[in-house]
Amino acid sequence: MTVYLNGKFLPIDEARISVLDRGVIYGDGVYELVPVYRRQPYRLPQHLARLQRSLDGIRLANPHRDSEWETIIHDLITRQPFDDQGVYLQVTRGAAKRDHAFPLDAVPTVFIMSNPLPVLSREQIEGGVAVVTAVDERWLRCDLKTISLLGNVLARQFAVDHGAVETVMFRNGYLTEASASNVLIVMGGTIIAPPKDNLILPGITYDATLELAREGGLPLQIRPVTRDEALAADEMWLSSSTKEVLAVTTLDGKPFAGGKPGTVYRQMYRLFQASKPKALSAA
């Protein structure tokens, strides 16, 4: 596999960073994951805008202009043997003597790799997926896409331990998100999404889902969702760059919402598939 590290494309087994990199020592950095369909990035400008927001949030200067990011990402995509990819890019504050305060002379570390995009199974699409629930115990800046993900890692492992794909979290009685996904519900035919604030990641797929709902004429509300509402919803969905939009049909080990994807989900699934980049025409 070819990766990008600090200005160079090289085999992954030749990629090296310092053990003093602040990403290693403190988790001091941010990241993005861009889905690629048929070698075309999905909503790349929106991903780069979120990257900038995360960098601003941790007070780290962006090492590249958007046009430079686009060139690097497209170059890396062409070097991979697969068409559908997940491009992971990470920027840390760089290597420096260990000290909590920002170093004055550190150079940011930029790392990008691309892996095959996970393929959703027909069973997941047509039968839905299982989730478990838990209290959201993470920090209060979940809107920044930082590499400090231990809280999310523990929540995701909690799901794995219980044979589920995700942990849906609640804070102070309200739905926030899942360990690596946004969460939306449907009640009475209306899609209801928690508002974007400091407690959830502003998901690119979350935004795409809301835009597609509006364009498709599906009723939509953006408002806080109580735990009771979420657990009694007609439908619950997960959305993320790798999951696209998936219906929840098992919750805490019990069938949820009739145990099968609902009618609104099926409409959203069709809308989302139609929004994905098509194959480029031959020159």
Order of alpha helices (4+ residues) and beta strands (2+ residues): beta-beta-alpha-beta-beta-alpha-alpha-beta-beta-alpha-beta-alpha-beta-beta-beta-beta-alpha-beta-alpha-beta-beta-beta-alpha
